């Protein structure tokens, strides 16, 4: 099952790259929720942890990507 989910996530991501839209983003979101459900991961725990990581390590919002860690 997990491989099917990741194949679907890849497919939806590729569709979004070709035609970015709310509809395609919603498709990615639905697959993401299915991935979380498959591994019994709470969505709100993910959101809260993302806030923690953003505070500790930053985010993609400034278009800065970490290339390495020394």
C-alpha positions as CSV (number, residue, x, y, z in Angstrom):
1,X,0.0,0.0,0.0
2,X,2.7,2.5,0.9
3,X,4.3,2.2,-2.6
4,X,0.9,3.0,-4.1
5,X,0.6,6.1,-1.9
6,X,4.0,7.4,-2.9
7,X,3.4,6.6,-6.5
8,X,0.2,8.6,-6.3
9,X,1.9,11.5,-4.4
10,X,4.6,11.6,-7.2
11,X,1.9,11.6,-9.9
12,X,-0.1,14.4,-8.2
13,X,3.1,16.4,-7.7
14,X,4.0,16.1,-11.3
15,X,0.6,17.2,-12.3
16,X,1.0,20.2,-10.0
17,X,4.3,21.1,-11.6
18,X,2.7,21.0,-15.1
19,X,-0.3,23.1,-14.0
20,X,-0.1,24.7,-10.5
21,X,-3.6,25.3,-9.2
22,X,-5.7,25.0,-6.1
23,X,-7.2,21.8,-7.5
24,X,-3.9,20.1,-8.0
25,X,-2.7,21.3,-4.6
26,X,-5.8,19.8,-3.1
27,X,-5.0,16.4,-4.8
28,X,-1.5,16.5,-3.2
29,X,-3.1,17.3,0.2
30,X,-5.5,14.4,-0.1
31,X,-2.7,12.0,-0.8
32,X,-0.7,13.5,2.1
33,X,-3.6,12.9,4.4
34,X,-3.8,9.3,3.2
35,X,-0.1,8.8,3.9
36,X,-0.5,10.1,7.4
37,X,-3.5,7.9,8.0
38,X,-1.6,4.8,6.7
39,X,1.1,5.3,9.3
40,X,-1.4,6.5,12.0
41,X,0.2,10.0,12.3
42,X,-2.0,12.8,13.5
43,X,-2.2,15.7,11.1
44,X,-2.2,18.3,13.9
45,X,1.0,16.8,15.4
46,X,2.6,17.3,12.0
47,X,1.5,20.9,11.9
48,X,2.7,21.6,15.4
49,X,6.0,19.9,14.7
50,X,6.4,22.0,11.6
51,X,6.1,25.1,13.7
52,X,8.8,23.9,16.0
53,X,11.1,23.0,13.1
54,X,10.5,26.3,11.4
55,X,11.6,28.1,14.6
56,X,14.6,25.9,15.1
57,X,15.8,25.4,11.5
58,X,14.0,27.9,9.3
59,X,11.7,27.4,6.4
60,X,11.5,27.6,2.6
61,X,9.6,30.9,2.8
62,X,12.7,33.0,2.1
63,X,13.8,30.8,-0.8
64,X,16.9,29.7,1.1
65,X,17.9,26.1,0.8
66,X,20.4,24.4,3.1
67,X,23.0,22.6,1.0
68,X,25.1,21.0,3.7
69,X,25.6,20.7,7.4
70,X,29.1,20.7,8.9
